[in-house]
Amino acid sequence: MEILIKNGKVIDPVSKKTIIADILVEKGKISKIGGTIKTKTGNQIDASDKIVASGFIDLHTHLREPGREDAETIETGLKAAVVGGFTTVCAMPNTDPPCDTQAHAKFLLEKATKVKLANIIPVGTITKERKGETLAEIGELKESGCLMISDDGDSVKDAALMRKALEYSSMIDILVSDHCEDKELSQDGVMNEGYFSTVLGMKPIPAEAESTIIERDIRLAEMSGARIHIEHVSAAQSVEIIRQAKKRGVQVTAEVTPHHFSLKDEDLKSFDTNLKMNPPLRGTEDIKALIKGLKDGTIDAIATDHAPHPENDKEKEFDYAPFGIIGLETALSLSVLKLVEPGHLSWAELMQKLSFNPARILKYDRGLLKEGEIADIVIIDPEKEWVYEKEKIKSKSKNSPFIGKTMKAKVTDVIVNGRIILKNENFV
């Protein structure tokens, strides 16, 4: 398929430069980027006054299939991804059963091939069945297409076992993605420990539940020379630990979610269970630290931690409702509203956090708009305001505190592997 994108503001996340240019896609790849490209193709997209960038890559997506298809399926999750501008998602392994075998990883890849929406990178488990007792067959998981392993939802409690996982991952060069939570500290907490947990009478989760495991696992990665990625960073002290580790030369990267820099613990005064997160929403100073970390490069990527739950699961007392919200369809707009509009990040820097850096972290051959590269492309109307309406959500679950909110910036067109998937906000 030949596609011509005309007159777009093409962002290069490496040089951080933006040029007005045409892009020609042929046989699934970008064949030419230039001033005015002429071709007879009928597949043309007018990108005048729009941003053209490399498709986003989400390092942290829960697709729920297999096991919880009532919350999300691979098809509904990938539809939500495309609408949000994500052309690749990393499917986290805390499914039922968990992704701890080659067969499970191949199932995810085959299902993604059938639905023909966004790309999936299966994430394998660190330990068998995510039980934290014995290592999974990590080498086999890598052979089946896993670029990353994680026991997401749980830390590996046994430090000696985590050390072995990091040493082995270093030998075969696979990324370890780390959910950092000391459950002896977090226990059955439901929100950030601080003034508002006291006022609201809600069970607290201290920031140290996150930061102590981050410190431990970074030290273990430093011992082994492994690559480690810290998931959903939420606390100021965690950012500083990562910053100092990077200065020492540790191969550590980190992500933050849009909800952690858009919302704070004070918002839980509404007792909306859609504000119940793990790690929890933190305070104002933590948000400032997260934004500073994004600006200075301590935090490398923005990831959604898209966590679908059916309404009947969320419509429970706060203590008993599950953690998490959906996030694929709102990630770009929240990032624009909270990071670009206030001047914390430029558009080019935001594209680094959403596409180039995730690709670099994974060692994945995407994340660039360059001649010869696979054509995963997103086109954005940066000025469009829109309302996040429940009935238009593509995810099977609707658990979001942002429903009814006015958003800024909208994905209008998406190309995956050289195929137009979304055109003028409609699936092709």
C-alpha positions as CSV (number, residue, x, y, z in Angstrom):
1,M,0.0,0.0,0.0
2,E,1.3,3.5,-1.0
3,I,0.3,6.4,1.3
4,L,1.2,10.0,1.0
5,I,1.0,12.3,4.0
6,K,0.9,16.0,2.9
7,N,2.1,19.2,4.6
8,G,2.5,17.9,8.1
9,K,4.6,19.3,10.9
10,V,7.0,16.4,11.1
11,I,8.7,16.0,14.5
12,D,12.1,14.4,14.8
13,P,12.4,13.3,18.4
14,V,16.2,12.9,18.2
15,S,17.1,16.4,16.9
16,K,13.9,17.9,18.5
17,K,13.3,19.7,15.2
18,T,10.0,20.2,13.4
19,I,9.8,20.7,9.6
20,I,6.9,21.0,7.2
21,A,7.2,18.1,4.9
22,D,5.4,15.3,3.0
23,I,6.0,11.6,3.9
24,L,5.6,8.8,1.4
25,V,5.0,5.3,2.6
26,E,5.6,2.3,0.3
27,K,5.6,-1.4,1.1
28,G,5.1,-0.8,4.8
29,K,8.1,1.5,5.2
30,I,8.8,5.2,5.0
31,S,10.4,5.7,1.6
32,K,10.7,9.4,1.4
33,I,10.5,12.5,3.6
34,G,10.7,15.8,1.8
35,G,9.3,19.2,0.8
36,T,6.8,18.3,-1.9
37,I,6.4,14.7,-3.0
38,K,4.3,13.8,-6.1
39,T,2.7,10.5,-6.5
40,K,-0.5,9.1,-8.2
41,T,-1.7,7.3,-5.1
42,G,-5.3,7.8,-4.0
43,N,-4.3,7.2,-0.4
44,Q,-3.5,10.7,0.7
45,I,-3.8,12.3,4.1
46,D,-3.9,16.1,4.4
47,A,-1.9,16.8,7.6
48,S,-1.9,20.6,7.2
49,D,-1.6,22.3,10.7
50,K,-1.2,18.9,12.2
51,I,1.7,17.1,13.9
52,V,3.1,14.0,12.3
53,A,5.1,11.8,14.6
54,S,6.2,8.2,15.2
55,G,3.5,6.0,16.6
56,F,3.4,5.9,20.4
57,I,4.7,2.8,22.3
58,D,3.1,2.0,25.7
59,L,5.5,0.2,28.0
60,H,2.7,-0.8,30.4
61,T,-0.7,-2.0,29.1
62,H,-3.1,-4.5,30.7
63,L,-5.2,-6.3,28.0
64,R,-6.7,-8.8,30.5
65,E,-7.0,-11.6,27.9
66,P,-6.8,-14.4,28.7
67,G,-8.8,-14.7,31.9
68,R,-10.7,-11.4,32.3
69,E,-12.3,-10.9,28.9
70,D,-15.2,-9.2,30.8
71,A,-12.8,-6.3,31.5
72,E,-10.9,-6.1,28.2
73,T,-10.0,-8.2,25.2
74,I,-7.0,-7.9,22.9
75,E,-9.3,-6.5,20.2
76,T,-11.0,-3.8,22.4
77,G,-7.7,-2.9,24.1
78,L,-5.9,-2.4,20.7
79,K,-8.8,-0.3,19.5
80,A,-8.4,1.9,22.5
81,A,-4.6,2.0,21.8
82,V,-5.1,3.1,18.2
83,V,-7.5,5.9,19.1
84,G,-4.9,7.1,21.6
85,G,-2.1,7.1,19.1
86,F,-0.4,3.9,20.3
87,T,0.9,1.7,17.5
88,T,2.6,-0.7,19.9
89,V,1.7,-1.9,23.4
90,C,3.5,-4.0,25.8
91,A,1.0,-6.6,27.2
92,M,1.7,-7.1,30.9
93,P,1.7,-10.7,32.1
94,N,-0.7,-10.6,35.1
95,T,-3.4,-12.4,33.2
96,D,-5.0,-15.7,34.0
97,P,-2.9,-17.7,33.3
98,P,0.1,-15.4,33.4
99,C,2.4,-15.1,30.4
100,D,5.1,-17.5,31.6
101,T,5.4,-19.8,28.6
102,Q,6.2,-19.6,24.9
103,A,2.6,-20.7,24.1
104,H,1.1,-17.8,25.9
105,A,3.4,-15.3,24.2
106,K,2.6,-16.8,20.8
107,F,-1.1,-16.6,21.6
108,L,-0.9,-12.9,22.1
109,L,1.1,-12.3,18.9
110,E,-1.2,-14.5,16.9
111,K,-4.3,-12.7,18.2
112,A,-2.8,-9.3,17.5
113,T,-2.1,-10.4,13.9
114,K,-5.7,-11.5,13.5
115,V,-7.3,-8.3,14.7
116,K,-4.9,-6.1,12.6
117,L,-4.8,-3.0,14.8
118,A,-1.7,-2.2,16.9
119,N,1.4,-4.2,17.5
120,I,1.8,-6.2,20.7
121,I,5.0,-7.0,22.5
122,P,4.3,-9.8,25.0
123,V,5.8,-9.3,28.4
124,G,6.8,-12.5,30.1
125,T,6.9,-13.1,33.8
126,I,10.0,-13.0,36.0
127,T,8.9,-16.0,38.1
128,K,6.7,-19.0,37.2
129,E,3.0,-18.1,37.6
130,R,4.1,-14.8,39.2
131,K,4.4,-16.6,42.5
132,G,7.9,-15.3,43.3
133,E,9.3,-18.7,44.0
134,T,11.2,-19.9,41.0
135,L,12.4,-18.2,37.8
136,A,10.3,-18.5,34.6
137,E,12.0,-19.9,31.5
138,I,13.2,-16.4,30.6
139,G,15.4,-17.5,27.7
140,E,12.4,-19.2,26.0
141,L,10.2,-16.2,26.6
142,K,12.7,-14.0,24.8
143,E,12.9,-16.5,21.9
144,S,9.1,-16.3,21.6
145,G,9.1,-12.5,21.2
146,C,9.2,-11.1,24.7
147,L,11.5,-8.0,24.9
148,M,10.7,-7.5,28.6
149,I,9.9,-9.5,31.7
150,S,7.9,-8.4,34.8
151,D,5.9,-9.8,37.7
152,D,3.8,-6.6,37.4
153,G,1.3,-6.3,40.2
154,D,3.9,-7.7,42.6
155,S,7.6,-7.2,43.4
156,V,9.8,-10.2,43.6
157,K,9.9,-10.4,47.4
158,D,13.0,-12.7,47.6
159,A,16.0,-10.4,47.0
160,A,18.3,-13.4,46.2
161,L,15.8,-14.6,43.5
162,M,15.6,-11.1,42.1
163,R,19.4,-11.0,41.9
164,K,19.3,-14.3,39.9
165,A,16.7,-12.9,37.6
166,L,18.8,-9.8,36.9
167,E,22.0,-11.8,36.4
168,Y,20.3,-14.1,33.9
169,S,18.6,-11.2,32.1
170,S,21.9,-9.6,31.8
171,M,23.4,-12.7,30.1
172,I,20.6,-12.8,27.5
173,D,20.0,-9.1,27.3
174,I,16.3,-8.9,28.1
175,L,14.8,-5.9,30.0
176,V,13.5,-6.4,33.6
177,S,10.5,-4.2,34.2
178,D,10.0,-3.7,38.0
179,H,6.8,-3.2,40.0
180,C,8.3,-1.8,43.2
181,E,6.2,-2.3,46.2
182,D,7.1,-3.6,49.7
183,K,3.8,-5.2,50.7
184,E,4.9,-5.4,54.3
185,L,4.7,-1.6,54.2
186,S,1.8,-1.1,51.9
187,Q,-0.3,-3.9,53.5
188,D,-3.9,-3.2,52.8
189,G,-3.5,0.5,52.2
190,V,-5.7,2.3,49.7
191,M,-4.2,5.8,49.3
192,N,-1.1,7.9,49.9
193,E,0.0,8.2,53.5
194,G,-0.2,11.8,54.5
195,Y,-2.6,14.6,55.6
196,F,-5.5,13.5,53.4
197,S,-5.4,9.8,54.4
198,T,-5.6,11.0,58.0
199,V,-8.5,13.4,57.4
200,L,-10.4,10.9,55.2
201,G,-9.7,8.1,57.6
202,M,-8.4,5.8,54.8
203,K,-5.7,3.2,55.1
204,P,-2.4,4.6,54.1
205,I,0.4,3.5,51.7
206,P,3.7,5.3,52.5
207,A,6.0,6.4,49.7
208,E,8.7,4.2,51.3
209,A,6.7,1.1,50.1
210,E,7.8,2.1,46.6
211,S,11.2,3.7,47.2
212,T,12.8,1.0,49.3
213,I,12.2,-1.6,46.6
214,I,13.4,0.8,43.9
215,E,16.6,1.3,45.9
216,R,17.1,-2.5,46.5
217,D,16.5,-3.5,42.9
218,I,18.6,-0.8,41.4
219,R,21.5,-1.9,43.7
220,L,20.9,-5.5,42.5
221,A,20.9,-4.4,38.9
222,E,24.1,-2.4,39.5
223,M,25.8,-5.6,40.9
224,S,24.7,-7.7,37.8
225,G,25.1,-5.1,35.1
226,A,21.4,-5.7,34.0
227,R,19.0,-3.4,32.4
228,I,16.2,-2.5,34.8
229,H,13.1,-0.4,34.1
230,I,11.1,1.1,37.0
231,E,7.4,1.1,36.5
232,H,4.8,3.8,37.4
233,V,7.1,6.0,39.5
234,S,4.9,8.1,41.9
235,A,7.0,9.6,44.7
236,A,9.6,12.3,45.0
237,Q,12.1,10.2,46.9
238,S,11.8,7.5,44.2
239,V,12.7,10.1,41.5
240,E,15.8,11.1,43.4
241,I,17.0,7.5,43.9
242,I,16.7,6.9,40.1
243,R,18.5,10.2,39.4
244,Q,21.4,9.3,41.6
245,A,21.6,5.8,40.1
246,K,21.8,7.2,36.6
247,K,24.6,9.5,37.7
248,R,26.5,6.3,38.9
249,G,26.0,4.7,35.4
250,V,23.4,2.1,36.4
251,Q,21.4,0.9,33.4
252,V,18.1,2.1,34.8
253,T,15.2,3.7,33.1
254,A,11.8,4.8,34.4
255,E,8.2,5.6,33.5
256,V,5.5,7.8,34.9
257,T,1.7,7.6,34.1
258,P,-0.4,10.6,33.1
259,H,-2.7,10.0,36.1
260,H,0.2,10.4,38.5
261,F,1.1,13.8,37.2
262,S,-2.5,14.9,36.6
263,L,-4.2,14.0,39.8
264,K,-3.3,14.1,43.5
265,D,-4.3,12.5,46.8
266,E,-6.5,15.5,47.7
267,D,-8.8,14.5,44.9
268,L,-9.8,11.4,46.8
269,K,-12.1,13.6,48.9
270,S,-14.8,12.5,46.3
271,F,-14.3,8.9,47.3
272,D,-14.4,8.0,43.6
273,T,-13.0,4.5,43.3
274,N,-11.7,5.5,39.8
275,L,-9.1,7.4,41.8
276,K,-7.8,4.3,43.5
277,M,-4.4,3.5,42.1
278,N,-1.4,1.4,42.9
279,P,0.9,3.1,43.5
280,P,-1.5,5.7,44.9
281,L,-1.9,9.3,43.8
282,R,0.6,11.3,45.8
283,G,0.9,14.9,46.9
284,T,1.7,18.2,45.2
285,E,5.5,18.0,45.9
286,D,5.6,14.5,44.4
287,I,3.9,15.8,41.3
288,K,6.5,18.6,41.0
289,A,9.3,16.0,41.4
290,L,7.7,13.8,38.7
291,I,7.6,16.7,36.3
292,K,11.1,17.8,37.1
293,G,12.2,14.1,36.4
294,L,10.5,14.2,33.0
295,K,12.2,17.5,32.2
296,D,15.8,16.5,33.2
297,G,15.6,13.0,31.8
298,T,15.5,11.1,35.1
299,I,12.1,9.7,34.0
300,D,12.5,8.4,30.4
301,A,8.9,7.6,29.3
302,I,5.2,8.2,29.8
303,A,3.3,4.9,30.0
304,T,-0.4,4.4,30.6
305,D,-0.7,1.5,33.1
306,H,-4.0,1.0,31.3
307,A,-5.9,-1.2,33.8
308,P,-9.5,-2.0,32.8
309,H,-12.1,-3.1,35.3
310,P,-15.8,-3.7,34.8
311,E,-18.2,-1.2,36.5
312,N,-19.5,-3.8,38.9
313,D,-16.0,-4.3,40.2
314,K,-15.4,-0.6,40.7
315,E,-18.8,0.1,42.2
316,K,-17.8,-1.2,45.6
317,E,-16.7,0.3,48.9
318,F,-13.4,2.1,48.4
319,D,-11.5,-0.5,50.5
320,Y,-12.7,-3.4,48.3
321,A,-12.6,-1.8,44.8
322,P,-9.7,-2.9,42.6
323,F,-6.8,-0.5,41.8
324,G,-6.4,1.1,38.4
325,I,-8.0,3.1,35.6
326,I,-8.0,2.9,31.8
327,G,-5.6,5.3,30.1
328,L,-4.8,4.6,26.5
329,E,-7.3,7.1,25.0
330,T,-6.5,10.0,27.3
331,A,-2.7,9.8,27.7
332,L,-1.8,12.2,24.9
333,S,-4.3,14.9,26.0
334,L,-3.4,14.7,29.6
335,S,0.2,15.0,28.7
336,V,-0.5,18.1,26.6
337,L,-2.7,19.7,29.2
338,K,-0.3,19.1,32.1
339,L,3.2,19.1,30.4
340,V,3.1,20.9,27.1
341,E,0.6,23.7,27.7
342,P,2.4,24.8,31.0
343,G,5.7,24.8,29.2
344,H,7.3,21.9,31.0
345,L,8.0,19.9,27.8
346,S,8.0,20.8,24.1
347,W,6.0,18.8,21.6
348,A,9.3,17.2,20.5
349,E,10.2,16.3,24.0
350,L,6.8,14.8,24.6
351,M,7.2,12.6,21.5
352,Q,10.5,11.4,22.9
353,K,8.7,10.2,26.0
354,L,5.9,8.5,24.1
355,S,7.8,6.9,21.2
356,F,11.5,7.3,20.8
357,N,12.5,6.6,24.4
358,P,10.2,3.5,24.9
359,A,11.6,2.0,21.7
360,R,15.2,2.7,22.9
361,I,14.4,1.1,26.3
362,L,13.0,-2.0,24.7
363,K,15.6,-2.2,21.9
364,Y,12.7,-2.2,19.5
365,D,13.0,-1.2,15.9
366,R,10.4,1.6,16.0
367,G,10.2,5.1,17.4
368,L,11.7,7.1,14.5
369,L,10.4,8.9,11.5
370,K,13.2,8.2,9.1
371,E,13.5,6.9,5.5
372,G,13.8,3.2,5.5
373,E,12.0,2.7,8.9
374,I,8.8,0.8,9.4
375,A,5.8,3.1,9.0
376,D,4.2,3.4,12.4
377,I,2.9,6.9,12.2
378,V,0.5,9.1,14.2
379,I,-1.1,12.4,13.1
380,I,-2.4,14.8,15.8
381,D,-4.5,17.9,15.7
382,P,-2.8,19.8,18.5
383,E,-5.5,22.4,19.0
384,K,-8.6,20.3,18.9
385,E,-10.7,20.4,22.1
386,W,-12.9,17.4,22.7
387,V,-14.9,15.8,25.5
388,Y,-14.1,12.4,26.8
389,E,-17.5,10.8,26.6
390,K,-18.3,7.4,28.1
391,E,-20.3,6.1,25.2
392,K,-17.4,6.8,22.8
393,I,-14.7,4.9,24.8
394,K,-13.3,2.0,22.8
395,S,-12.0,0.1,25.8
396,K,-14.5,-2.5,27.0
397,S,-14.2,-1.0,30.5
398,K,-15.1,2.6,31.4
399,N,-13.2,3.1,34.7
400,S,-11.8,6.6,34.3
401,P,-12.1,9.7,36.5
402,F,-11.7,11.9,33.3
403,I,-15.1,11.0,31.8
404,G,-16.9,14.3,31.0
405,K,-13.7,16.3,31.0
406,T,-12.7,18.6,28.1
407,M,-9.4,17.4,26.6
408,K,-6.8,19.1,24.4
409,A,-5.2,17.6,21.3
410,K,-6.7,14.7,19.3
411,V,-5.2,11.8,17.3
412,T,-6.9,11.9,13.9
413,D,-5.0,9.4,11.8
414,V,-2.9,6.3,12.6
415,I,-0.8,4.1,10.3
416,V,0.5,0.8,11.6
417,N,3.1,-1.3,9.6
418,G,2.3,0.8,6.6
419,R,-1.5,0.4,6.8
420,I,-4.0,3.1,7.5
421,I,-5.9,2.0,10.6
422,L,-7.5,5.3,11.6
423,K,-8.4,8.1,9.2
424,N,-10.2,11.3,10.1
425,E,-10.9,9.7,13.6
426,N,-12.6,6.7,12.0
427,F,-11.4,3.1,11.7
428,V,-10.8,2.1,8.1
